[in-house]
């Protein structure tokens, strides 16, 4: 006769995908009930730790690596590609932004240097600490990227979670300080981009997942190329002042390059990379549009308007193309 505790365990195990339950549900239930007195089973419940471990296993088994049905295998590979590409973009963007800011401050006289330093001083110690954290923590995207490609997964997870923290301050800061509220669309889209990237890395690169690998090139060369493209896009078009310009430009260049080279790859990762790039393109499109919101109604240089509209159009077209390519690749598998 089934006890109430067994029924409760089986309810919790419904979090797992069907293929996993078919193979291991009975064995897992037996393990959970092994040292529980049958007379007390109707008064017992699964512990919070057991529920949490089943939830983690449910996520890991859906983002599978090997031995799972093809759709879960593809989903896991796509999530890993998405995390890798998204972390790479944010790592390069953080480095380029800070290198350009330091270069400008140190090469345009004492006034610019004093203005740069005033962002960290003169407003009290707590505010200064927050500003330093806001400036330095995003550099951990770079640590996370290189830790990931060298299979240092715990370091990568810690680094990206810390790197994503500054995106929450514009949303939380006005609630606890006198900080002016940011544009809600831009702040929310930026935080969403950062946290989806970080959580995708933490979830998809579980202990059963294969090591991260880029579709082409070595990590150092690819990272440097992203920095060059981003830095060049800002230097050549300094009229584009928002933070979405450089990452979106790099994505457009990188995705176009991948589309040109994809014919050389015949393995499953091609379809997964197309899915990941399409998802990343859609997310970047949302960030790009949201970044324009604070500028609506203001007199803007024609170069900015043309560049922003052109980038929105390019992201839309490229994301749609990647979605079509991904669907075709998945169908032909």
C-alpha positions, 0 to 999 in steps of 0.5 A: 500500500502506498503511504502518504510520504511515498505519494509526496515523494512521487509528487516532488519527483514529477519535477523531473523529465519523464525520461528520467522518471521512467529510469530512476523514479522507483529507485529514488523513492526506495532510497528516500524511504529506506530509513523512515519507519513505515508507521511514521510515513503518513506524518512525514514530508520531504525535507526542504533540502530534498526538494531543492536537490530534486529541483536542481536535478530536474534542471540539470537533466533538462539541460542534459549533456549525454544519454538524454533524449535529443531535445534535452541534449539540444536544449542543454547545448544551446543553453551552454552556447548562449551562456558562453557567448553572452558572458564573452560579450559582457566581458569584452564590453566591461574591459573596453568601457573602462580602458576607454574611460581611463584613456580619456581621463589620462590623456585630456588634462588634469581637469578630466582626471579630476572629473574621473576621480570625483566619481569615486570621492567627495560624496562620502565613504558609502557612496564611494565604496558603491561606485568603486564596486560598480566600476570594478565588479563588471571586470569579473565577467572577464574572469568568468569567461576565461575560467569557463573556457579553462573548465574552472566552473566554480570560479566562473560561477562565482565571478559572473554572479558578482559581475552581475550585481552592479546591474541591480544597484540602479533599481535598488539604490533609489529605494535606500539612498537619494540616488535619482531613479534610472530609466526603468526600461533601460535599467531592467533590460540591462539587469535582465541581460546580465542575470540571464547570462549569469544564471544560464552559465550556472545552470547549463555548466553543471557537473555532467556538462562537457567543457566550454569551447568556442566555435572558432579560434582560441579564447584569447584571440576571440576575446581580443577580437571582440574588444577591438570591434567594440573599441573601434565602434566607439572610437570611430563613432563617438556620437553613439553614447549609450552602453548598448552600442558596442556590444550590439555592434560586436554581436552583429559582426560576430553573428555574421561571421558565424553565418559565413563560416557555419558551412564548415561545421557539420556537427550538432553544435551548429544547430545549437549555436544558431539557437543560442545566437538567435536567443542572444540576438533577441535579448540584445535587441531588447537592450538596444531598444530599451537603451533608446528610451531615455533619449526619446523627445530629446534633440539628438545628433543625426548620426546617433539617430541613424546609427541607433535605427540602423542597429535596431534594423540590423539586429532585427534582421539578423535575429530573424535570419538566425531563427530561420537557420536554427529551425532549418538545422534542427529539422534536418538533424 
